[in-house]
Amino acid sequence: MKSLQDPVTALKGVGPKMADNLATLDIHTVADLLSHYPARYDDFAPTDLTTAKDKQKVTVAGTVMSEPILSRFGYRRNRLSFRVLVDQNVVMVSFFNQPYLKKQVALNDEVTILGKWEAARQQILGTKLITKQATDKEDELGAIYPSNKHVRQTTLRKLIKLAYNQYQDVIATLLPINLRHRYQLMERRDMIRELHFPHDTSTLKAARRTGSYEEFFLFQLRLQATKLANEQVAGNRILYHNDELKAFIKTIPFELTKAQKRVVNEICRDLRRPYEMNRLLQGDVGSGKTIVAAIAIYATINAGYQAALMAPTEILAEQHAAKLAKIFDGTPVHVGLLTGSLKSKQHQALIAGIKEGSINLIVGTHALISDSVDYANLGLAVIDEQHRFGVHQRQLLREKGNRPDVLAMTATPIPRTLAITAYGEMDVSVIDEMPAGRKPIITKWLRSNQSPAALQFLEEQLADGAQAYVVSPLIAESESLDVKNATELYEKLAKYFGDRYKVGLLHGQLDDDEKKQVMKQFKDGQIQILVATTVVEVGVDNPNATVMMIYNADRFGLAQLHQLRGRVGRGDRQSYCLLIADPKTDEGAERMNTMVATTDGFKVAQRDLELRGSGNVLGNKQSGIPDFKIGDPVGDLKILQLARQDAEDLLRTPGWDEQDENQPLVLYLQRHQLATHFD
């Protein structure tokens, strides 16, 4: 019997070699192949160049007005150039490294050109050329799929067509009929057909709307099912003594902000409930998440339980342990630091203390979830920079105790409406104000020809007793090049400052001991300038550092720039962030302007979403939220919110999983190993 879960080898012509090639695109089954949707479509509707933005993808149709000229320069490098009359304007078109096009185009030919508009030069960098004779060919039109060197576009098109023809009769519609009628959505079989082989733009639009809703609905169904299942699991009631918690809060040497007080109340309310807490605490860099976590930890220990705090790096774990030991000095909280680099005897003594309960706050890295660690009575697990841990690691920590409450913290701001919807299985608390008296960091954007002025400013700050970070340019996907860049910058600055100031170097290829040594020297003031790669992005805390200088800042995303900026401004002195960049695109310039205009992480995040879309901001690397294939959580936020409510309503309907029309959804949840029956 045919099933969409059949392996791709069930298709004619797909042998082991082709199956291995398809696996490089994460295509293993017929279902994977049919849901490998086009990234875009060749749309031959002409673009109005008078309103086109710089670097925008454009399509133009016109007449070739000059003889195409092929220029060669260097090994296998060439450019084909000619002029095209588009409406009443003559536009220069250039194709790089496609010399074979010379034979396909001639003076007076009618052509359609797809490419990128260069506003300053009023020219098009061509990516595709279609002559009038070629437009009739089927493979010149339609879907453009995500592909790689192992699997060609033509192969994907052929296999998807084959799979659809062979399996269309077993494509079950997942969405309940009442939702399909309410939103006028397609049957799943029709949606898949129109996404791959659209008849026209209107049916494609309807298929994309159906696909977005279905994708969001299934995502929300998984999250809401998890949340409902958790709500039915008995957790610990952490019944702390309210008077003692209030007395502890009074010992904190500063007044909590209104936002911190609100969030503390939300967390404490959860602690007292007989269900597991699963709460995400969002707060910008420097908003005071640690003290909020400390209050939750104190309440837990006051009620007779242990608490654990898991951090992504040893440096961050050590900083948390030192900070919390200071906060809890003179209280019944006994802090233990558990990392992978402890000596055997220290490790054994700590493990024993955790097991018999004399150590009631355990701070560490993923060593906290190793098999050798047994907790006496774990009541609260705090996970810092939660997106740096996999789902499996977070789950292992939850399983260490008797279903402890979980407080996950992140300094990666996501606009609240999106966070609440995207983290559907978690309750979300947001610290959306900064402590009083904190001076906003002054951010300046300088061109590279102004770097001497930046270095002069840096020297003035150093003369005043400050310290500085200098971050070297980012080379995507290449740690070795990052290290090379950082090393070159370190040597250049060491030569520039000579004996006047000590320059240090920090990068990802140093081992933990070397990193700790450099960080200690920087914190102790033996190093005044720390040249670093983005390894400095998370968890480095030096209140005396007041300058963050970032070279080639346009190579970084907004979220990363904001995280880097958050390394300064931690003391009483005025802090500065200097962005040195010559952006080559409007978007790059917009990122620099955004950084100069605001220090509010949520505003930065909102702009980041607008500029980049959600795929990058909410992708696996950032937060554990999947990259949606069709839906855009920013552009389609209303659909996402509707899908969330609809999924919740369905799961709370008595007997929903016994109705015939919902059986495909029940099977879907079972395949994702989630409970489906809720009374």
C-alpha positions, -999 to 999 in steps of 0.1 A, spaced: 0 0 0 13 34 -10 22 59 17 38 94 17 63 80 42 76 57 15 114 62 8 123 82 -23 137 49 -38 100 39 -43 100 63 -72 111 50 -107 147 60 -115 157 68 -79 185 44 -68 208 45 -38 231 71 -53 203 95 -61 187 89 -27 221 99 -11 221 130 -32 185 139 -22 194 133 15 219 163 12 187 184 8 171 166 37 148 147 14 143 111 25 107 103 18 80 111 -8 65 135 17 98 153 20 100 156 -18 64 169 -21 71 195 7 103 207 -9 86 238 -21 100 264 -45 121 292 -30 108 315 -57 92 316 -92 103 331 -124 77 358 -128 79 376 -162 56 405 -151 78 435 -159 92 457 -132 88 495 -133 125 506 -132 116 542 -122 104 529 -88 129 500 -84 151 501 -53 189 495 -54 198 457 -55 161 448 -61 155 418 -83 138 430 -115 124 416 -147 124 437 -179 114 430 -215 128 450 -244 148 452 -276 186 447 -279 199 481 -291 237 474 -294 259 445 -305 266 422 -275 303 426 -265 322 398 -246 352 411 -226 376 387 -210 397 394 -179 417 369 -159 413 331 -159 378 321 -169 364 355 -160 343 375 -186 315 399 -190 289 401 -217 274 436 -222 247 451 -244 221 479 -242 183 472 -241 155 496 -249 130 492 -220 99 514 -226 115 547 -236 148 542 -217 180 525 -228 195 503 -200 229 487 -199 228 450 -191 259 429 -180 262 391 -176 292 378 -158 309 345 -165 281 333 -189 300 335 -222 276 310 -239 249 337 -239 268 355 -267 254 330 -292 219 334 -279 214 372 -283 218 396 -313 210 432 -322 172 439 -325 163 407 -306 133 408 -283 145 396 -249 133 392 -213 160 397 -186 159 388 -150 186 404 -128 195 428 -100 190 466 -105 220 488 -97 204 522 -92 236 543 -90 248 530 -124 214 526 -139 222 491 -151 211 455 -146 234 427 -135 217 399 -154 210 364 -139 188 350 -166 183 358 -203 153 346 -222 149 352 -259 115 352 -275 119 318 -290 128 303 -256 98 316 -237 76 288 -251 98 261 -235 83 248 -203 116 246 -184 121 283 -188 92 291 -166 79 282 -132 94 270 -99 130 276 -87 138 251 -60 164 252 -32 191 230 -47 228 222 -44 257 207 -65 244 172 -59 208 177 -72 200 199 -102 168 220 -107 157 199 -137 161 167 -116 140 181 -87 113 192 -111 111 158 -128 111 139 -95 85 162 -78 62 158 -109 67 120 -108 60 118 -70 29 140 -74 14 119 -103 21 87 -85 10 97 -49 -16 124 -53 -44 99 -45 -30 93 -10 -24 130 0 -48 134 29 -61 169 39 -50 177 74 -70 208 82 -105 203 96 -133 212 72 -147 240 94 -113 258 93 -110 253 55 -144 268 49 -139 297 74 -107 308 57 -115 295 21 -84 272 21 -76 246 -5 -76 208 -2 -40 197 6 -36 179 -27 -46 210 -47 -23 232 -26 7 210 -33 -1 209 -70 -4 247 -73 27 254 -52 48 232 -76 29 238 -109 9 270 -106 -17 278 -132 -15 315 -126 -6 340 -100 -40 340 -83 -41 302 -77 -4 304 -66 -14 331 -41 -43 310 -27 -20 280 -25 7 300 -5 -20 313 18 -32 277 25 3 265 29 12 293 54 -19 286 75 -13 248 74 23 252 84 16 275 113 -14 255 124 6 222 126 35 240 143 11 255 169 -7 221 173 26 205 183 34 233 207 -1 235 223 -2 197 226 31 198 245 18 226 267 -15 208 275 4 176 282 27 195 306 -3 211 323 -16 177 332 17 165 347 18 172 385 47 194 393 62 206 426 44 232 447 72 254 458 57 269 489 83 294 500 79 317 531 66 350 517 80 371 545 115 356 542 115 362 504 104 398 509 132 402 535 157 389 510 145 413 483 150 442 507 188 432 510 192 439 472 211 472 471 189 488 444 152 492 437 138 467 412 122 483 381 84 479 376 91 454 349 113 433 372 86 434 399 59 423 374 81 394 362 90 383 397 53 381 405 46 360 374 74 336 382 65 333 419 28 326 410 40 298 388 63 283 415 34 280 439 11 262 414 10 223 414 21 222 377 54 225 360 65 260 352 78 264 316 85 301 313 107 321 290 122 353 305 132 378 278 152 408 287 176 431 268 213 431 277 216 448 311 179 448 320 185 428 351 175 392 343 201 377 368 186 393 399 151 381 388 165 346 385 182 350 419 149 358 435 133 327 420 163 306 431 160 320 467 123 312 468 129 276 456 157 270 482 137 287 509 110 260 503 135 232 508 144 225 472 176 227 451 181 250 421 204 246 391 215 272 366 229 260 333 250 283 312 264 277 276 301 283 284 325 278 314 334 315 314 297 324 317 291 297 344 320 310 365 307 346 362 272 335 373 286 315 402 307 344 414 278 369 411 253 347 428 277 338 456 280 375 463 242 381 461 235 351 485 263 359 509 250 354 545 220 334 534 213 296 535 221 293 498 253 273 492 267 277 456 286 249 438 302 254 404 302 223 382 321 224 350 340 199 328 374 212 339 371 204 376 398 181 390 387 146 400 387 151 438 368 184 435 343 169 411 336 139 434 332 161 465 308 184 446 288 154 432 284 141 468 273 175 481 247 177 454 234 142 460 230 147 498 216 182 494 242 203 513 249 222 480 215 237 471 224 259 442 244 242 414 258 265 386 274 249 356 276 240 319 261 210 303 280 190 330 249 195 351 231 169 329 258 143 329 249 108 342 271 111 373 250 140 387 222 131 410 202 158 427 187 154 462 156 175 454 158 197 423 129 221 422 140 248 397 161 246 366 173 280 352 187 279 316 207 309 305 209 318 268 185 290 262 188 291 224 224 279 228 212 245 241 194 219 220 159 207 229 174 174 240 198 190 265 170 212 279 148 181 283 176 161 301 179 189 327 141 187 333 144 150 338 171 153 364 147 162 392 111 153 399 97 174 371 114 207 382 100 241 372 119 256 342 129 292 338 146 298 304 164 331 299 174 349 267 190 382 259 180 379 222 150 402 220 120 392 199 90 415 196 65 404 222 35 395 198 58 373 179 75 357 210 42 348 226 30 332 194 63 315 184 71 301 218 36 287 220 44 260 246 60 285 270 46 313 290 66 345 282 77 372 306 94 403 293 116 428 312 110 458 289 126 486 309 162 493 319 174 501 355 172 538 364 203 559 361 219 537 335 235 558 308 225 549 273 255 538 252 264 564 226 268 548 191 286 563 162 290 551 126 323 560 109 335 552 74 368 533 72 387 564 61 377 579 95 394 550 114 424 572 124 399 595 143 383 564 159 418 553 171 425 588 185 391 587 204 400 553 217 434 565 230 417 594 248 393 570 265 423 547 275 442 577 289 411 583 311 415 548 326 389 530 305 393 497 286 381 487 252 370 458 230 379 458 193 360 432 173 375 421 140 355 416 108 333 386 104 340 362 76 309 340 72 313 303 77 351 304 83 364 304 118 400 300 105 397 333 85 381 350 115 411 340 136 435 352 108 417 386 107 417 390 145 454 381 146 463 407 119 442 434 137 459 425 170 494 429 155 484 462 138 470 476 171 499 463 192 522 482 168 501 513 169 498 515 207 534 503 213 543 504 250 516 528 258 488 502 262 487 464 263 467 447 236 452 411 241 437 386 217 407 364 222 393 340 196 374 307 192 405 285 186 420 292 220 413 264 245 392 272 277 422 278 299 438 303 274 405 321 271 401 323 309 437 336 312 431 364 287 397 373 302 413 375 337 441 398 325 415 420 308 393 421 339 423 428 362 434 457 340 466 441 328 452 442 292 436 476 281 425 466 246 410 432 239 409 423 202 383 396 197 362 377 173 325 373 182 335 348 209 331 380 230 294 382 221 280 363 251 289 365 287 320 387 290 315 411 319 340 439 326 324 471 341 355 491 333 352 484 295 335 515 280 344 513 243 332 487 218 348 492 184 336 470 155 355 468 122 334 461 90 303 463 112 281 459 81 291 422 80 272 416 112 234 412 116 216 437 138 210 412 166 247 404 168 257 440 167 233 447 196 247 418 216 283 431 210 273 466 221 259 451 253 294 441 264 300 478 274 278 501 295 280 478 326 296 504 349 289 540 359 310 556 332 296 568 298 302 540 272 306 542 234 301 519 205 320 528 173 309 511 141 334 512 113 318 503 80 314 511 43 282 493 35 277 484 -1 239 481 1 210 502 13 201 475 38 237 476 52 234 514 57 200 509 73 215 485 98 241 511 108 215 539 111 193 517 133 222 510 157 229 547 159 192 556 164 183 533 193 198 512 221 164 495 227 169 458 219 132 452 211 132 481 186 165 467 171 148 433 169 117 447 152 139 465 126 159 433 121 128 413 114 116 440 89 149 440 71 158 403 71 124 386 75 120 359 102 139 331 86 172 344 99 160 360 131 139 330 143 159 302 127 172 273 146 205 291 154 187 318 172 159 302 191 149 267 183 120 279 161 120 262 127 126 279 95 91 278 79 91 267 43 61 289 32 49 310 61 67 342 72 60 348 109 66 385 104 47 392 72 20 366 81 18 374 118 -20 376 117 -22 342 102 2 328 128 -19 343 156 -52 328 141 -35 294 137 -24 295 173 -59 302 186 -75 276 163 -50 249 173 -57 256 210 -95 256 205 -93 223 186 -72 206 213 -96 218 241 -126 204 223 -138 172 241 -134 142 219 -118 160 190 -94 131 184 -122 106 180 -138 123 150 -131 107 116 -122 140 99 -94 146 125 -77 112 122 -50 126 98 -41 152 125 -41 125 152 -17 104 131 4 136 125 8 142 162 15 105 169 43 107 143 57 136 162 55 115 194 31 138 212 1 129 234 -32 133 216 -59 126 241 -69 154 264 -99 151 287 
